[in-house]
Amino acid sequence: MRRILKIFAVFLLISLHADIFAQTVSGKVTHIKDGDSFIMQVNGKSLEIRLDGVDCPEKGQPFSAKSKAFSASLIYNRNVSVKIKGYDKYKRALGIVYISETRILNEELLQVGLAWHFKRFNKMEHLAKMELKARKNRIGLWDDPHPIPPWDYRKLRNNKMQRNPN
């Protein structure tokens, strides 16, 4: 029983401090897929990145093109560093994208009102505060009286596709 408790304690400590084990990669951004995902070259290989903690509007939603253009203006054809926090179900690396030592793309998108804090998968309080500040100041997509979160938009779109497959 003690051995099981020790193993559990070690597992708990590791999971609480997983950030210590996060890998950081650097490379050049070669393709912007949308506001919160892109492809970069790392050591001659393509790596698809999905921004951790934020969710930008989907293609077809208001502010989708603006969020993509904003991200492109900051990182396209530039070198960035990405702290990889894990991988999503599509095998994209989930990361915090450093534009410079002091600028983080994930945060910038929230500050200019071009993304939601993805609270379902990320509990970082400072990101929630950035979204709340943009909301209060009606910046970007928060100027819309009823913005639809991307996760709801995806659900609606998928339900429509299931009812009308053609």
C-alpha positions in Angstrom: 0.0 0.0 0.0 2.8 2.4 0.9 4.4 1.7 -2.5 1.2 2.6 -4.3 0.9 5.9 -2.3 4.5 6.8 -3.1 3.9 6.1 -6.8 0.7 8.2 -6.7 2.6 11.1 -4.9 5.3 11.1 -7.5 2.7 11.1 -10.3 0.8 13.9 -8.6 4.0 16.0 -8.2 5.0 15.5 -11.8 1.5 16.4 -13.2 1.3 19.5 -11.0 4.7 20.7 -12.3 4.4 19.4 -15.9 5.6 22.8 -17.1 9.1 21.9 -15.9 9.1 19.2 -18.6 7.7 21.3 -21.4 9.8 21.2 -24.5 10.7 24.4 -26.3 11.3 24.5 -30.0 12.3 27.3 -32.3 11.9 27.7 -36.0 10.4 29.7 -38.9 6.7 30.0 -39.4 5.9 28.9 -43.0 2.0 28.8 -43.0 -0.8 30.4 -41.1 -3.8 28.1 -41.0 -6.0 30.4 -38.9 -5.8 32.7 -36.0 -4.8 30.0 -33.5 -2.8 27.5 -35.6 0.1 27.5 -37.9 2.9 25.4 -39.4 6.6 26.0 -38.6 9.9 24.4 -39.7 11.9 23.0 -36.9 15.2 21.3 -37.8 14.0 20.8 -41.4 10.7 19.2 -40.4 7.2 20.7 -40.4 5.4 21.0 -37.0 1.8 22.1 -36.7 1.2 24.3 -33.7 -2.2 25.0 -32.0 -2.0 27.9 -29.6 -2.6 26.7 -26.0 -5.3 28.4 -24.0 -7.0 30.5 -26.7 -9.6 29.8 -29.4 -10.0 32.2 -32.3 -13.1 32.5 -34.4 -13.6 29.7 -37.0 -13.6 30.3 -40.8 -17.0 31.8 -41.6 -17.4 33.5 -38.2 -17.0 37.3 -37.7 -13.4 38.2 -36.9 -12.0 34.9 -38.3 -10.1 36.7 -41.1 -8.9 39.5 -38.7 -7.5 37.0 -36.2 -5.7 35.1 -39.0 -4.3 38.4 -40.4 -3.3 39.5 -36.9 -1.4 36.3 -36.2 0.2 36.4 -39.7 1.4 40.0 -39.1 3.2 39.0 -36.0 4.7 35.6 -36.9 4.5 34.7 -40.6 7.9 34.1 -42.2 9.5 34.9 -38.8 11.4 32.9 -36.2 9.4 32.1 -33.1 9.9 29.9 -30.0 7.1 27.6 -28.8 6.9 26.1 -25.4 5.0 22.8 -26.1 2.5 22.0 -23.4 1.2 18.8 -25.0 -0.7 17.5 -28.0 -4.3 17.6 -29.0 -6.4 14.9 -30.6 -5.3 16.0 -34.1 -1.7 15.5 -33.1 -1.0 19.2 -33.2 1.5 20.6 -30.6 -0.2 22.8 -28.1 2.0 25.7 -27.4 2.7 29.1 -26.0 4.2 31.1 -28.8 7.0 33.6 -28.0 7.2 36.3 -30.6 10.1 37.8 -28.5 11.2 37.4 -24.9 8.4 39.6 -23.7 5.6 39.1 -26.3 3.4 36.0 -26.4 1.0 35.5 -29.3 -1.5 33.7 -27.2 -1.8 36.7 -24.9 -1.8 39.3 -27.7 -4.8 37.7 -29.4 -6.8 38.0 -26.1 -5.7 41.5 -25.4 -6.9 42.8 -28.9 -10.1 40.9 -28.6 -9.5 38.3 -31.3 -9.8 35.2 -29.2 -11.6 33.6 -26.4 -9.7 32.1 -23.4 -10.3 28.3 -23.9 -11.2 27.7 -20.3 -12.2 24.1 -20.9 -8.6 23.1 -21.6 -6.7 25.9 -19.9 -7.1 27.3 -16.3 -4.5 30.0 -16.5 -6.0 32.9 -14.6 -4.0 35.7 -16.3 -5.5 34.6 -19.7 -9.1 34.8 -18.2 -8.3 38.3 -17.0 -7.0 39.4 -20.4 -10.2 38.2 -22.0 -12.4 39.9 -19.4 -10.5 43.2 -19.9 -11.1 43.0 -23.7 -14.8 42.2 -23.1 -15.3 45.1 -20.7 -13.6 47.5 -23.1 -15.6 46.0 -26.1 -12.4 45.4 -28.0 -12.4 43.4 -31.3 -15.0 40.6 -31.3 -16.4 41.9 -28.0 -17.9 44.8 -29.8 -20.5 42.3 -31.1 -23.4 42.2 -28.6 -23.7 38.4 -29.0 -20.4 36.8 -30.1 -20.6 33.0 -30.6 -17.7 31.1 -29.1 -15.9 29.0 -31.7 -16.6 25.7 -29.8 -20.4 26.5 -30.0 -20.0 27.4 -33.7 -18.2 24.1 -34.4 -20.9 22.2 -32.6 -23.7 24.0 -34.6 -21.9 23.5 -37.8 -21.3 19.8 -37.1 -24.9 19.3 -36.2 -26.1 20.9 -39.4 -23.7 18.7 -41.4 -25.0 15.6 -39.7 -28.7 16.5 -40.5 -27.8 17.6 -44.1 -24.9 15.6 -45.3 -25.2 16.9 -48.9 
